[in-house]
Amino acid sequence: MSDSPPREPRSSVILYARIVHNDRAAEARVRNLSATGACIDNPGKLQQGDRLSVTMGSLEDLPGEVMWTSATLAGLHFTDGAIDLAEARKPRERATSGAKASAGWIRNIQDAYGRRND
């Protein structure tokens, strides 16, 4: 018998989180989620014991600790306690890079019926 506490139930999810570690930010896919932790795609060279910050859904800057890693995955524990799973699942804007489209029809992508008066 193990003396460790029972694990929180996990839900398989398709979410993206912003991970900040050592002043570097990366987007990472969240594979499963519980109130006390998550399994993410390892966005870099995370190691067991690393401290980081997680933003997902409407939850921002959640402090976390890497509990385990593999070549492609990392297990996180939210160090401030349980999170609200409904808030974590809310859509959030992901950072995009590159120039904003401004040529041809793509410039009106947000308003397909609008006319631009140049």
PyMOL commands that set and color helices and strands:
alter all, ss='L'
color gray80, all
select helices_A, chain A and resi 85-88+104-108
alter helices_A, ss='H'
color red, helices_A
select strands_A, chain A and resi 11-21+24-33+37-41+51-56+59-69+73-78
alter strands_A, ss='S'
color yellow, strands_A
deselect
rebuild
show_as cartoon
